[in-house]
Amino acid sequence: MTIAHDDIRVDERSTSVSTMSMAAALNLALADAIEADSEVVVFGEDVGALGGVFRITDALTARFGEDRCFDTPLAESGIVGMAVGMAMNGMRPVVELQFDAFALPAFEQIVSHVAKLGNRTRGGVRMPMVIRIPFGGGIGGVEHHCDSSEAYYAHTPGLTVVSPSTPQDAYSLLRAAIASPDPVIFLEPKKLYWTKGEVDTTVSARIGAARIARDGTDVTLLAYGASVPLALEAAEVAASEGRSVQVVDIRSLSPFDDATVTVAVRATGRAVVIAEAPGYASVASEIQARVFERCFEYLEAPVRRVTGFDIPYAPPKLEHWHLPDVDRVLDAIDSLHWEDSDREEGAS
């Protein structure tokens, strides 16, 4: 579970556009943020000399020194508590909580202080901090190393919650998160760390904005994080069967881009929400509810969900049964009250 050092080393670039992995894009975003703002500091478990368990912080300590990127004790509550104090005093801490389920010991700090201090002080104390959490499955991790806990954070008022699905968004969203005056939970899909794409460092991202990842006219797939490539793959297969499938990358779980999603679903009249997390009381449930509330009179069929099952996260050998796959997405699409004429029109 490591990434080649050469893939994420920060080098001098003659152009703003490069092809790199998501891991490299995150590393570059951290380096550029540290260089641009003396108040930005990066810390967490093994992020210093080791460069993090996924090597996202590789070479940052060597380049910027131990006062800008440093290791902490194995105490997530203490890590976040220290970040709260730093943010209260004008710094911009970026902390890494090594795995998704490892973040739970810090949950009380996040809910009671990180999310509430701005409101408690009527804006007198801001929390310009980012909590980076590798999340989701697809890597065959053992217990506590794969989880989808986004609903906890999205349910907490006062927190911004985002998740990239491309190297470009990994770079741009992380830069936007670090620049934000308010706390951001930055969920990094572990499964996508090794995926590659073009990154333009001059491109900015607006937190709270979804993007249309693929145009289509028959049905809209709504996804975020690691579920976006799955949605795109399913759309390709559906296209070969005569369905024109639109894919919306949610990107920002909170705040949520109702405008983009509403326009997209009203145009197609059908929608499927895809997420790795269990379906009950989930982000997928909230998206489904918002679509029903805003698009009901435009819908040709009920909004479907394709999610993980309502069980503790499956062990590595059973993980592929637990996570959504192309067949489950296609089954959901096929269940959307199609008429034969719809298929013929979609193929034309």
C-alpha positions in Angstrom: 0.0 0.0 0.0 2.7 2.5 -1.0 3.2 4.7 -4.0 6.5 5.0 -5.9 8.5 7.9 -4.6 9.2 9.1 -8.1 5.5 9.4 -8.8 4.9 12.0 -6.1 8.1 13.9 -5.8 7.6 17.6 -6.1 9.8 18.9 -8.9 10.2 22.3 -10.6 7.6 22.4 -13.4 7.9 24.3 -16.7 4.2 24.2 -17.3 1.1 24.3 -15.0 -0.3 21.1 -16.6 1.1 17.7 -15.7 -0.2 14.1 -15.7 0.0 12.6 -12.2 -1.7 10.3 -9.8 -4.3 11.5 -7.3 -1.7 10.9 -4.6 0.8 13.1 -6.4 -1.9 15.8 -6.9 -2.6 15.9 -3.2 1.1 16.0 -2.4 1.5 18.9 -4.8 -1.4 20.8 -3.4 0.0 20.5 0.1 3.5 21.6 -1.1 2.0 24.6 -2.9 -0.1 25.6 0.0 2.8 25.4 2.5 4.9 27.5 0.1 2.2 30.1 -0.5 1.2 30.6 3.2 3.5 30.6 6.2 0.6 29.7 8.5 -0.1 26.3 6.8 1.2 23.4 8.7 0.8 19.7 8.0 0.9 17.0 10.7 -0.3 13.6 11.7 0.8 10.0 12.3 3.9 9.1 10.2 3.5 12.0 7.8 7.0 13.3 8.4 10.0 11.2 7.4 7.9 8.3 6.2 5.7 10.5 4.1 2.4 9.0 5.4 1.1 5.5 5.0 0.0 6.3 1.5 3.0 8.6 0.9 0.8 11.7 0.4 3.2 13.8 2.4 6.3 12.4 0.9 9.3 14.7 0.9 7.4 17.6 2.5 9.5 17.5 5.7 12.7 17.3 3.8 11.7 20.3 1.6 10.0 22.6 4.2 11.4 21.4 7.6 10.0 19.8 10.7 8.2 22.9 11.8 5.9 22.8 8.7 5.3 19.0 8.3 5.8 16.8 11.3 4.8 13.6 13.1 2.5 13.3 16.1 1.9 10.7 18.7 -0.7 8.0 17.9 -3.6 10.0 19.4 -6.2 11.2 17.0 -8.1 13.2 19.6 -4.9 14.9 20.6 -4.0 15.6 16.9 -7.3 17.3 16.3 -7.3 19.1 19.6 -3.9 20.6 18.8 -5.2 21.7 15.4 -8.1 23.5 17.1 -5.7 25.5 19.3 -3.6 26.3 16.2 -6.6 27.4 14.2 -7.9 29.6 17.1 -4.5 31.4 17.0 -4.4 32.2 13.3 -2.7 29.2 11.8 -4.1 26.9 9.1 -3.5 23.3 10.2 -3.9 20.4 7.8 -4.1 17.1 9.7 -4.0 13.6 8.4 -6.0 10.9 10.2 -4.4 7.8 8.9 -7.5 5.7 8.0 -11.2 6.4 8.1 -12.0 4.3 11.2 -8.9 5.7 12.9 -10.6 9.1 12.8 -13.4 8.0 15.2 -11.4 8.7 18.4 -11.2 12.3 17.3 -15.0 12.5 16.6 -15.8 14.2 19.9 -13.3 17.0 19.2 -14.7 17.4 15.7 -18.3 17.5 16.7 -18.0 19.4 19.9 -15.3 22.0 19.0 -14.2 22.0 15.4 -17.8 22.2 14.1 -19.2 24.5 16.8 -16.6 27.1 17.7 -17.6 29.5 14.9 -21.3 29.4 15.9 -20.5 29.4 19.7 -18.5 32.7 19.3 -20.9 34.2 16.7 -18.0 34.2 14.1 -15.5 35.6 16.5 -13.4 32.5 16.3 -13.0 30.8 13.0 -11.6 27.3 12.3 -9.5 27.4 9.1 -8.4 23.8 9.3 -8.6 20.7 7.1 -8.9 17.2 8.3 -7.8 14.8 5.7 -9.2 11.3 6.0 -8.4 8.4 3.6 -11.8 6.7 3.3 -13.7 3.9 1.5 -12.8 0.5 0.3 -11.3 -1.2 -2.7 -7.8 -1.9 -1.3 -8.5 -5.1 0.6 -7.9 -3.4 4.0 -8.6 -5.2 7.3 -10.9 -4.1 10.0 -10.7 -0.4 10.8 -8.7 0.3 7.6 -11.7 0.5 5.3 -14.8 2.4 6.2 -17.3 4.9 4.8 -18.1 7.2 7.6 -19.1 10.3 5.5 -22.6 10.5 6.9 -21.3 11.3 10.4 -19.6 14.4 9.1 -22.2 15.5 6.6 -24.8 15.3 9.4 -22.8 17.7 11.6 -23.7 21.4 11.0 -20.6 23.5 10.9 -18.5 21.1 8.8 -17.8 21.3 5.1 -17.4 17.8 3.6 -15.8 17.2 0.2 -14.5 14.2 -1.7 -12.5 14.3 -5.0 -12.8 11.7 -7.7 -10.0 12.9 -10.1 -6.4 14.1 -9.7 -7.5 17.6 -10.9 -10.2 17.9 -8.2 -7.8 16.4 -5.6 -5.5 19.3 -6.2 -8.0 22.1 -6.7 -10.4 21.1 -3.9 -7.6 20.6 -1.4 -6.2 24.1 -2.2 -9.7 25.5 -1.8 -10.2 23.6 1.5 -6.9 25.0 2.9 -7.9 28.5 1.9 -11.4 28.2 3.5 -12.0 30.1 6.8 -14.1 27.2 8.0 -13.3 23.6 8.9 -13.3 21.1 6.0 -13.4 17.3 6.2 -11.5 16.2 3.2 -12.4 12.6 2.3 -9.8 11.0 0.0 -10.9 7.8 -1.7 -8.1 5.3 -1.0 -9.1 3.2 -4.1 -8.3 6.2 -6.4 -4.9 7.2 -5.0 -3.2 5.5 -7.9 -5.5 6.7 -10.7 -3.9 9.2 -13.0 -5.0 12.3 -14.9 -4.1 15.8 -16.0 -3.7 18.4 -13.3 -3.6 22.1 -14.1 -2.5 24.0 -11.1 -4.1 27.2 -12.3 -7.5 25.7 -12.2 -9.5 26.5 -9.1 -12.5 24.7 -7.6 -15.5 26.1 -5.7 -16.5 24.1 -2.7 -20.3 23.4 -2.9 -20.3 22.8 -6.7 -21.0 19.5 -8.4 -19.8 18.8 -11.9 -21.3 17.0 -14.9 -18.8 14.2 -15.5 -20.7 12.8 -18.5 -23.6 14.0 -20.5 -26.7 11.9 -21.1 -30.4 12.1 -21.7 -32.0 8.9 -20.4 -30.9 8.6 -16.8 -28.7 10.5 -14.3 -26.2 8.7 -12.1 -25.3 10.6 -8.9 -22.0 9.6 -7.3 -19.1 10.9 -5.3 -15.5 9.8 -4.5 -14.6 6.3 -5.7 -18.2 5.7 -7.0 -17.7 8.2 -9.8 -15.4 6.0 -11.9 -17.8 3.2 -11.3 -20.7 5.3 -12.5 -18.7 6.3 -15.6 -17.9 2.6 -16.3 -21.6 1.6 -15.9 -22.5 4.5 -18.3 -20.2 3.1 -20.9 -21.8 -0.3 -20.7 -25.3 1.1 -20.7 -24.4 3.1 -23.8 -23.6 -0.1 -25.6 -27.1 -1.3 -24.7 -28.8 1.9 -26.0 -29.0 4.0 -22.9 -27.8 7.5 -22.8 -26.5 8.0 -19.2 -25.5 11.2 -17.5 -23.1 11.1 -14.6 -22.9 13.9 -11.9 -19.9 14.0 -9.6 -21.4 15.4 -6.4 -17.9 16.4 -5.0 -19.3 18.5 -2.1 -21.4 16.5 0.3 -21.9 19.5 2.5 -22.8 22.1 1.3 -24.8 20.3 -1.4 -25.3 21.6 -4.9 -29.0 21.2 -5.2 -29.1 23.4 -8.3 -26.9 21.2 -10.5 -28.4 18.0 -9.4 -32.0 19.3 -9.8 -31.4 20.5 -13.4 -29.7 17.2 -14.3 -32.4 15.0 -12.9 -35.3 17.1 -14.3 -33.7 16.8 -17.7 -33.5 13.0 -17.7 -36.5 12.1 -15.5 -34.7 9.1 -13.9 -31.9 8.9 -11.3 -29.7 6.4 -9.5 -27.6 7.3 -6.5 -24.3 5.3 -6.0 -22.3 5.2 -2.8 -20.1 2.7 -1.0 -21.5 3.4 2.4 -24.3 1.4 3.9 -27.7 2.7 2.6 -29.6 3.2 5.8 -29.5 6.8 7.1 -26.8 7.6 4.6 -25.6 10.4 2.3 -27.2 8.4 -0.5 -30.5 8.5 1.4 -30.2 12.3 1.7 -29.5 12.8 -1.9 -32.4 10.5 -2.8 -34.7 12.6 -0.6 -33.6 15.9 -2.0 -34.1 14.7 -5.6 -37.6 13.5 -4.7 -38.5 16.8 -3.1 -37.2 18.9 -6.0 -37.9 16.7 -9.0 -41.0 14.7 -8.1 -43.2 15.9 -10.9 -40.4 15.3 -13.5 -39.6 11.7 -12.5 -40.5 8.8 -14.7 -39.6 6.3 -12.0 -38.6 6.2 -8.3 -35.1 7.2 -7.5 -33.0 4.1 -6.9 -29.9 3.7 -4.7 -27.0 1.3 -5.1 -24.9 1.2 -1.9 -22.9 -1.0 0.4 -24.9 -3.3 2.6 -26.1 -2.5 6.1 -23.4 -4.6 7.8 -20.0 -3.9 9.4 -17.4 -3.5 6.7 -16.7 -6.8 5.0 -13.3 -8.5 5.4 -10.9 -8.3 2.4 -12.0 -11.6 0.7 -15.6 -10.5 0.8 -15.2 -6.9 0.0 -16.1 -7.2 -3.7 -19.5 -8.6 -2.7 -20.1 -5.6 -0.4 -19.1 -2.7 -2.7 -21.4 -1.5 -5.5 -20.4 -2.8 -9.0 -21.3 -2.3 -12.6 -23.9 -5.1 -12.6 -25.8 -3.7 -9.6 -25.8 -0.2 -11.2 -27.1 -1.6 -14.5 -29.8 -3.6 -12.6 -30.9 -0.3 -11.0 -31.0 1.4 -14.3 -33.1 -1.4 -15.8 -35.6 -1.1 -13.0 -36.5 2.5 -13.8 -39.9 1.8 -15.6 -38.5 1.7 -19.2 -40.8 1.3 -22.2 -39.5 -0.3 -25.4 -39.9 3.1 -27.1 -37.5 4.6 -24.6 -34.7 2.2 -25.5 -35.3 2.8 -29.2 -35.1 6.6 -28.7 -32.0 6.3 -26.5 -30.3 4.3 -29.2 -31.1 6.7 -32.0 
